[in-house]
Amino acid sequence: MPDIYLVGVGGQGIITASKIIGDAALLAGKNVLLSETHGMAQRGGSVVCTARIGDVHSPLIPAGKVDVILSFELLETARAACNASKRTIVISSTERIVPLSVSSRKLKYPTLEEVRASVMQSAKDFIAVDAMMLAEEEGVKMSTNVVMVGALAGTGITGLQRDHFEKAIKMNIQSKQEENLAAFGKGFGETAKASNAWQSLKTG
Amino acid sequence: MERILEATPGSKVLLLGNEAIARAALEAGVSVATTYPGTPASEIGDALARVAKDAGIYFEYSTNEMVATEFAIGAATSGVRALVSMKHVGVNVAADALITFAYTGTRGGFVLVTADDPSCHSSQNEQDNRYYALLAGLPLLEPSNPQECYEMTKQAFELSEKLELPVIVRTTTRVSHVRGPVTVGEIVKGRKKMEFVKDPSRFVTVPAVARERHLVLLEKLREAEGLAEISKFNEVHRIGKNGKRGIITSSAGSNYAMDSVHSLGIEVDVLKLGFSHPLPSKLVGDFLKSHEVALVVEELEPILENAVRALAQRRSLKTTIIGKSDGALPRAHEFDQNIVEAAILKAFGINGEATNVPMIQGGLPGRPPVLCAGCPHGATYFAVNKAVGKKAIFASDIGCYTLGVAPPYSTADLLICMGSSVGTAGGLAMVNDAPVIAFIGDSTFFHAGIPGLINAVHHGHKFLLMILDNRTTAMTGHQPHPGSAVGPSCCDITAVSIEDIVKGCGVKWLRVVDPYDIKTTTETVKEAVTQEGVSVIIARRECILLARRDKTGVMAKKPHIDQTICNKCRTCVDKFQCPAISSIDKVQSIDETSCAGCGVCTQICPSKAIKEGK
């Protein structure tokens, strides 16, 4: 019954990503609740969605219960780090969307290594995914969200089958379905390796 | 695929709370649906707008919530079913109609959905609209998840026709904007035509009629209370065998209560109220009587709590009642499980540890919402700053353009509600010597700006009104408004001209500018603020998100910064604000993906280092 915390920047397709997770869960016969950010916050601001698979009443994840942080943007990964605990796997896109505060207030955008270090103070694991490159390889530059859903699916944490996700992608994305499925596959491959490593740790 | 139309009866589909409300209305045979868009209610109307034609219903984005309500009253008093939806503050606009409509009552089912916004995620206040049910004397249903949104909306139509009263369905952000499984039923076609049966002794609320109808309303409320006593939405969940502890709860609060009880592993009885006004006093009284301690878990105002305390007093019950008045739960902002867990432990004197809530990490660059790359409002604000500097007083309004409050523009000094820019500008101008500029969006101007403008013309108030016309209701998701040429799927529409309205209000000085033309806009603002009386500038340019989608009005070749010419004056980042322009390690550059190609930056660079194309 994983609780997934999705973060990124308004306009990155985070709601679509959470809908894919939700439909995949429903196809698998599981209960699921998603909470979404709409309205003003979408205008390039920090966005948070949640996806809870299992028998819960509230869509909001209580403190300390986040199983996965799925982040679409590196600075937002750092911002979400406070929600991580010993049980949390952090999967982060390496995409950087520089906020105006970096330009105008001359604040520093953290490096990948700084974000990793900050996250690993509390999290169980950190996986960086070059979602932009993988999406571009499949000719769907705008589908970094689908790559990230693939990365989530690849870990096996959701307990959902790959074909549940693939059906859910077809339900939610009408154009370039084959390319999007390939982009999903790219993301899947990125974390499946790491997931195998955890499995061998467990059994070994 | 339109999920709310095509989901097959009996199937379980993933729907947003708002979509579940729309589907339920279709299954209830709704004939007419109206709204004015507002977060978190917008997707109810948006879903119905898309399917209206295929579903055979009439849907409109009305000019404002008052008109939406009145239109629906006309249809429902004729006998068809009507749904009207709005955000919580929209009900303030509709209230004049709603409260007297409770007196006349309805013939066809009439359901008003109010979507409240605890924590002001996208709102100017967090008022609790359950008070409207008390104020108007109307039945109130409070769903807590998408499935209940669906069931309660359907039931609300039945209830409305049974009682001949409008019924309020009240959601919150964490109900409307939650997606979850909903088992749907059959869509029913509503009647398109009716014959209004005249009955002035009921529907014409002159004082003699109103006095009588108030008594009728009070009688209907007694009948409604009887229905609340036996409603399936009011239910006791017995968790374990400890019969001494009780929780009384509703709406999103009930979700946190249920999750907390399970997570803490305690035994308690939970009375969840979905049909909460009129309060089923026998059900609640009996629950109180059979428990020693009762914790009331409700977000925002202590409405249930006060009703429960009054009930305990009437029935001389000794039950200890705990809630907001003793500080166990907060009266402001939305709850979460951690807040409710702590209240439960305290109320029942259980030793246990509530989870510590993590602190948000400091020191990271913030990312508040901003005006988009290529947003015409940003260009307007740059020109206004250039024309009048910071000494002018800026009356702002509700929309994307409120984001001008942030530096570098700082073009919002006073903001209250929809349309307030125009009214407050008059008062500001009367008692201040500084120039006053009011900003209002096109949709907001139609919604509530016009009476203020008439007032200003009539009384000779001296200020500049800038109508920021981006041809859409952008903030809530690009819904059309009376100035649009295209409407929802079901209706042919006529675009209403803003110029004609402004002139019709008696404004003598009116100019229309393209905000992308910085020089002309700046000069026009300079001229406008020297006028006597009200001057109006319409700054017209399509919302950049629509322009990018339709590939209209944007440059084919995006600008770039010629680093050999750039003298690092930082005008493009310190005085102009564009998410596509960044300054890292003292070098300014334009990100090609985020750049919309509006070309405004090529006009604002003092050294002409920003050049068109490559």
Interface residues (C-beta under 8 A of the other chain):
Chain A: V9 G10 S18 K19 G22 D23 L26 N31 V32 L33 L34 S35 E36 T37 H38 G39 M40 A41 Q42 R43 G44 G45 S46 V56 H57 S58 P59 L60 P62 A63 G64 L75 E76 A78 R79 A81 C82 N83 I97 V98 P99 L100 S101 V102 S103 S104 R105 L107 K108 Y109 P110 S118 M171
Chain B: M1 K12 V13 L14 L16 T39 P40 S42 E43 H121 S122 S144 N145 R174 H177 V178 R179 G180 P181 A252 S254 N255 Y256 M258 D259 S263 D336 Q337 N338 E341 T355 N356 V357 P358 M359 I360 Q361 L364 P365 G366 R367 P368 P369 V370 L371 C372 C400 L403 P407 P408 M475 T476 G477 V573 D574 Q577 P579 I581 S582 S583 I584 Q588 D591 S594
